[in-house]
Amino acid sequence: MCEIRITKGKKGKGVSAIEGLGLDAKALKNLCSDLKKHCGCGGSVKGFEIEIQGDVREKLKLYLEQKGMKVKLAGG
């Protein structure tokens, strides 16, 4: 099960962080690219965590559930 949480980003703007996906580096990069297109914002892979700019947890949750993943929202 993956977890989506909100954290402080640069200049006080929120960042939606997804952790616990259990994917390798290449799959994380591909998923990050798909999520950025779906949400219409920037993002990156940091370690084994995907960070998407802004508080877009609901969009991320719906997208990941459509892909067959179990998702839990945390924070905020």
Secondary structure, 3 states (H helix, E strand, C coil): CEEEEEEECHHHCEEEEEECCCCCHHHHHHHHHHHHHHHCCCEEEECCEEEEEECCHHHHHHHHHHCCCCEEEECC
